[in-house]
Amino acid sequence: MSEIKDQPIQLFLDQLASKSATPGGGSVAALMGAQSAALVSMVCNLTIGKPKYSEVEAKMQDLLQQSEALREQLTGLIKADVEVFDRLMAAYGLPKESDEDKAARSEAIQTVLKAATEVPMDCARACAQAITLSRSAADLGYLGVISDAGAAVMAAYAGLKCAALNVYINTNSLKDRAFADDKQLELAAILQGVDVAVEDIYQLVKTKL
């Protein structure tokens, strides 16, 4: 079966709308982050080479490298989310007839839940970075596509918030509370002030339209 990233968008949406649990919200979070990074790249590509923006060309070249690396990372997380969720469903489907079965099943579920927490945490970190990059795009980018810098920040914000929900649902099911608390604290630090930051970027873009 082809990877999600190689499929037509209609097929992805059909799968998303189906009774199948994957792809789901975690994959959508990563996709929104990847779209944000791609929009930042577009702003860079349409700014680089324009004589009026020669003073920021080096900065935009650097920004483009960062956004493209981030796009690749987030695109990979679309698949990673599907894979880890499928592993989790397989763990929940393990036998639970005997006490030994139940113990093995519980251990398997807890192990995969940690992995299922790490994937959206990676997504949250990447989407937070995309928000930062979108600020640079809004500050420096070609005015003809500055609205796309605004679209970038909103896509990254949505991806971050969606990823956070996946972290919450998985950490709330973990028995290892030290691990869970550590991830929730990191997530809280990522989310701190992000609402204000995103609105500031959005309003900055509006002033340039």
C-alpha positions in Angstrom: 0.0 0.0 0.0 1.3 3.4 -0.9 2.2 5.9 1.8 -0.4 8.6 2.7 1.9 11.3 1.4 1.9 9.7 -2.0 -1.8 9.3 -2.3 -4.3 11.7 -4.0 -5.9 14.1 -1.6 -9.3 12.7 -2.3 -8.2 9.2 -1.3 -6.8 10.6 2.0 -10.0 12.4 2.7 -12.1 9.3 2.0 -9.9 7.3 4.4 -10.2 10.0 6.9 -14.0 10.0 6.7 -14.3 6.2 6.8 -14.9 3.9 9.7 -11.2 3.2 9.9 -9.5 4.7 12.9 -6.5 5.6 10.8 -5.7 8.1 9.5 -7.1 10.3 12.2 -6.5 13.5 14.1 -2.9 12.8 14.7 -2.1 12.5 11.0 -4.2 15.6 10.3 -2.2 17.5 12.9 1.1 16.5 11.2 -0.4 17.4 7.8 -1.5 20.8 8.9 2.0 21.4 10.3 3.5 20.2 7.0 1.2 22.6 5.1 2.3 25.4 7.3 6.0 24.7 6.6 5.2 24.5 2.9 3.5 27.9 2.9 6.5 29.4 4.6 8.7 27.9 1.9 6.4 29.4 -0.8 6.7 32.8 0.7 10.5 32.4 0.7 10.6 31.1 -2.9 8.5 34.1 -4.1 10.7 36.6 -2.1 14.1 35.3 -3.1 15.4 36.9 -6.2 13.2 40.0 -6.1 15.5 43.1 -6.3 13.4 45.0 -3.7 14.0 42.2 -1.2 17.7 41.8 -1.8 18.6 43.0 1.7 16.7 40.0 3.2 17.7 37.4 0.6 20.2 35.7 2.8 17.7 35.5 5.7 15.0 34.1 3.4 17.4 31.5 2.0 18.1 30.3 5.6 14.4 30.4 6.4 13.7 28.3 3.3 16.2 25.6 4.5 14.6 25.5 7.9 11.0 25.3 6.5 11.9 22.6 4.1 13.6 20.5 6.8 10.5 21.0 8.9 8.2 20.0 6.1 10.0 16.8 5.6 9.9 16.0 9.4 6.2 16.7 9.6 5.4 14.7 6.5 7.1 11.8 8.1 5.0 12.2 11.2 1.8 11.6 9.1 2.9 8.0 8.6 4.3 7.6 12.0 1.0 8.5 13.6 -0.8 5.9 11.6 1.8 3.2 12.4 1.8 3.9 16.2 -2.0 4.0 16.4 -2.2 0.7 14.5 0.3 -0.8 17.0 -1.8 0.4 19.9 -5.0 -1.1 18.4 -3.1 -4.4 18.0 -2.0 -4.3 21.6 -5.6 -3.7 22.8 -6.6 -6.7 20.7 -4.3 -9.1 22.5 -5.8 -12.0 24.3 -7.1 -11.4 27.9 -8.3 -14.9 28.9 -5.8 -15.8 31.6 -4.1 -13.6 34.2 -0.9 -14.0 32.2 -2.7 -12.8 29.1 -4.0 -9.8 30.9 -0.6 -8.9 32.3 1.1 -9.2 29.0 -1.6 -7.3 27.2 -1.5 -4.5 29.8 2.3 -4.3 29.5 2.1 -4.1 25.7 -0.5 -1.4 25.8 1.5 0.7 28.2 4.7 0.3 26.1 2.9 1.4 22.9 1.1 4.3 24.7 4.5 5.8 25.4 5.4 5.7 21.7 1.9 7.0 20.9 2.7 9.9 23.2 6.1 10.7 21.6 4.7 11.0 18.1 2.3 13.9 18.8 4.9 15.4 21.1 7.2 15.5 18.1 4.4 17.0 16.1 3.7 19.6 18.7 7.4 20.6 18.9 7.5 20.9 15.1 4.3 22.9 14.8 5.6 25.3 17.4 8.7 25.7 15.3 6.5 26.3 12.2 4.7 29.1 14.1 8.1 30.7 14.8 9.1 30.4 11.1 5.8 31.9 10.0 6.7 35.0 12.0 9.9 35.4 10.0 7.9 34.9 6.8 5.4 37.6 7.9 8.2 40.0 8.9 10.3 39.6 5.8 8.3 38.1 3.0 7.1 39.5 -0.3 3.9 41.5 0.3 2.2 39.9 -2.7 2.0 36.6 -0.8 2.1 37.9 2.8 -1.4 36.5 3.4 0.1 33.1 2.9 2.4 33.7 5.9 -0.8 34.3 7.8 -2.3 31.0 6.5 1.0 29.4 7.6 0.7 30.5 11.2 -2.9 29.4 11.4 -2.2 26.0 10.0 0.7 25.5 12.4 -1.5 26.6 15.3 -4.3 24.2 14.4 -1.7 21.4 14.1 -0.2 22.2 17.5 -3.6 22.2 19.2 -4.6 18.9 17.6 -1.3 17.3 18.5 -1.8 18.5 22.1 -5.1 16.6 22.3 -3.4 13.4 21.2 -0.8 13.9 23.9 -3.4 14.4 26.5 -5.5 11.4 25.6 -2.5 9.1 25.7 -0.8 10.4 28.8 -4.1 10.2 30.7 -4.0 6.4 30.1 -0.5 5.9 31.2 0.4 4.2 34.4 3.9 5.6 34.4 2.9 8.9 35.9 6.5 10.3 36.0 6.7 9.9 32.2 3.2 11.3 31.7 3.8 14.3 33.9 7.1 15.0 32.1 5.4 15.1 28.7 2.5 17.2 30.0 4.9 19.7 31.5 6.8 20.0 28.3 3.6 20.4 26.3 2.4 23.1 28.7 5.7 25.0 28.2 5.2 24.7 24.4 1.7 26.0 24.6 2.4 28.8 27.0 1.9 32.1 25.3 1.2 30.6 21.9 -2.3 32.0 21.6 -1.0 35.5 22.0 1.9 34.9 19.7 -0.3 33.5 16.9 -2.7 36.4 17.2 0.2 38.8 17.0 1.4 37.2 13.8 -2.1 37.2 12.3 -2.6 40.9 13.1 0.9 41.7 11.7 -0.1 40.1 8.4 -3.4 42.0 8.4 -1.5 45.3 8.7 0.4 44.4 5.5 -2.6 43.5 3.3 
